[in-house]
Amino acid sequence: MFYRSPDILITSTHVVVLDPGERRIPLEAIEAPYIVKHGRGAGFRAAHEIRARIGAADVRLFYTTDRAAFGSVRRALIRALECRTDPLPI
C-alpha cells in the first residue's frame, strides 16, 4: 500500500477513489495523469486536483485544498505508477 486516507487508497495494483462512492481503478487503466491547480478566490484556498484519462473518460482521482495531502497523494501515485511495466510520470 502506498497511501490511504478517507478519500483515496493507492496500492501496487489499484487506485480506489473512496469519496464520493467507491471506484476501483486498475493502475494499468490509468493513462496520461495530470495535475490541475485551481486559484484562490472569494475566501477560498487554492485547490489541487489529480486527473487521468481512463478509457475514453477524463476522471478525477483526487481533489483537495490541503497542500500536504496533495503532495503525499501525488508522490504515492508516482511510486505506484513506477511499479507498472510502463510508468507514466506526473
Summary of the structure (lengths in Angstrom):
residues: 90
radius of gyration: 12.8
end to end distance: 19.0
largest distance: 44.0
contacts: 238
relative contact order: 0.22
helix: 21%
strand: 44%
